[in-house]
Amino acid sequence: MFDVLVIGKGLMGSAAARCLSAFGADTAVLGPDEPQNPQTHDGVFASHYDQGRITRRLSKDLTWATLADRSIAQYRALEARSGIKFYEPTGGLYVGPDDGSHAYWQNAAAIGQRFGVAYDELSADELAARLPRLHFPACFAGILEHAPAGYINPRGLIAAQLAIFAEQGGTILRETAVTVTRHSNHVTVQTKEGNQYKTRKLLIAAGGFSNCFDLLERPLPLRLKTETIILAEVDEDEAARLGDMPTVIYAIDSPDLNGIYLLPPILYPDGRFYLKMGCDTRLDQTLLHDVEAIRRWFIHGDSDAMLPAMRAALEAIIPGLRAQSWATKRCLITYTPHGKPFIDALVPGQVYVATGGNGSSAKSSDAIGQLAASLTWHDAWQDKELDAALFRI
C-alpha cells in the first residue's frame, strides 16, 4: 500500500509527486505515456504534448503572478538535478491597445514592484524600433518583460520532475485510472489495464479528464474548451533570423481571433523548427466531460477551419515570414469558475484534487504541485502567503 497515489502524471501531477516523495511519503504517480500514434490512440490525451509554453511573472492576476514567480525560481534547480534542459529565458512581450485599458497594463506596475520584475514600457514607435522584425497596429503599445520571462518545454519539465521523483524512490505506474473506491482506511484505484492499487491517500490531478471515468464521487464544476494552435515550419536560416525574438502575447483586434500567444522558433522532436501560435477562435467549443468527445476533438477536430485566419495573423505579426509548411494542432483548456486551479480536499484526510489550469498553469505547475502535495500530506493548508480560499472548489 502506498502512502499517497497521484492520478495524472502531467504538469501538476508530476510536480506534486516529486514534492510528496521529498516529504518522505511512499508515493506513486499513475498515468499513461504520450501515445506514439495519436490517430490510432484509444485512451486519454493531454495538452502538454508540446515543446513550448510561455513563462512570465507579469500577469492580470496577483495569484497567478505569485505561482509563476515561485515556479520560475525552481527551473534551474530542476534542470541541474535532473540533467534535463527545458527552460529558455528569452524575455516576453505583451502587446495591446495603447490606451492602457487591459488588466495586464493596469497590474504591471504593482506586480513588477512586488516581485522585482524588470520590464520596459514601449510606445508604438519604440516597439517598432526595439523589435523591427515584429509588426503591430500603430495604436498598439508593448510591455517587454526581461528574463527570466521566456518559455518552457512542457515535455521536458515533466521528464525532469519524474526523473527526480524516481531518484527519490517514487513509483511510476504507466497506466490509466478508471475507478476509485473509498474504504475506511484506504483508497483503491482500478486501472484500464486491469491492475488494482491501494493507497492511504489519493491526489487526483487528471486535468480535463478529472470528471471522466469513475474517479470522483461527484463531478467538479469544470468547463472544457477546445484550443487551436498553428505550427509554421521554418528552416534553420529562418529560425536563426528570428532566434532572438521574445515570446509574444497579443490582444489582437479581430472578429475571428482573441488572445494570441506566440513563441520563437523551437526545435521539435521531428528535427524541424516551428513557430507556434495559439489563440481563442470564434469556432471554439465547450466539450462534454466524456472520454469519446474529448478523443474526437484531439483526433478528428476541424482545427484547419481556422488556419487561414491564424496564418494571416501570424504573417501580419512577422512580415516576410519564410514558412515552409503550415499545420494545426488541437489541445484542451480546463477552466474553473474562479479562474484559479482547484487545490482542495474532497474527502479530508483521504482524497484531494489539483486540476483546472485555466490556460495559465504550465509555467506555474511546480508551485501548484507543491501546494497540492503539502495539503495532501499535512491534511491542512500550510501556505502563509496564498489563502486556501483562492483555490477551493
Secondary structure, DSSP 8 states (H G I E B T S, - for coil): -EEEEEE--SHHHHHHHHHHHHHT--EEEE-----S-GGG--S---TT-SS-EEE-S--S-HHHHHHHHHHHTTHHHHHHHHT---EE---EEEEEETT--SHHHHHHHHHHHHHT--EEEE-HHHHHHH-TT----TTEEEEEE-TT-EEE-HHHHHHHHHHHHHHTT-EEE-S-EEEEEE-SS-EEEEETTS-EEEEEEEEE--GGGTTSTB--SS----EEEEEEEEEEEE-HHHHHHTTT--EEEE----SSEEEEEEEEEEE-TTS-EEEEEEEEETT--EE-S-HHHHHHHHHH--GGGGHHHHHHHHHHHSTT---SEEEEEEEEEEE-TTSS-EEEEEETTTEEEEE--TT--TTTHHHHHHHHHHHHHHSS---SSS-GGGG--
